[in-house]
Amino acid sequence: MNGKSAGLNQIWRRSLTVAVLLGLGAVSACNTPPASDQQLQEQAAKATEAAKKQSEEALAETRVAAANAERAVNDVAAGVKQGLDSKTPPGGRVDLNSASEADLASLPGVSAGKAAQIIRHRPYASTHDLVKSGLMSEGQFEAIAGKITAQ
């Protein structure tokens, strides 16, 4: 049993225990005493059954909340990994000298073939080297100039 399942089982047991104790407390707090031991047993059984049902409902809600929390943590972890793996610097600019083909192809007007050409012509001293080397026209360069860097 993994740690998560053990924790949920512990929560379920505690919830059941609390519910049973509350049910028994409610039975013993009645103003009119039961007519017989049989009635007391029946009342205790009903209270225990109700407490068990409430506990099972609480466990189901806990499982849903745990699954939602796990998804959120996994989404955050995936975002962190993506951020670490990306060659895009914090300013949002793609580095012509280290970006992957996919990162380059994500730029407006840059196809996968053009991205491969950019990689083949590395290194670049400045971003405008794309125009100087004939890989792009001045107009194409202007469309991405604010999104690239050459480090």
Secondary structure as GFF3:
##gff-version 3
##sequence-region A 1 151
A	DSSP	alpha_helix	3	28	.	.	.	ID=ss1
A	DSSP	alpha_helix	37	85	.	.	.	ID=ss2
A	DSSP	beta_strand	94	95	.	.	.	ID=ss3
A	DSSP	alpha_helix	101	105	.	.	.	ID=ss4
A	DSSP	alpha_helix	112	120	.	.	.	ID=ss5
A	DSSP	alpha_helix	129	132	.	.	.	ID=ss6
A	DSSP	alpha_helix	138	144	.	.	.	ID=ss7
A	DSSP	three_ten_helix	145	147	.	.	.	ID=ss8
A	DSSP	beta_strand	148	149	.	.	.	ID=ss9
###
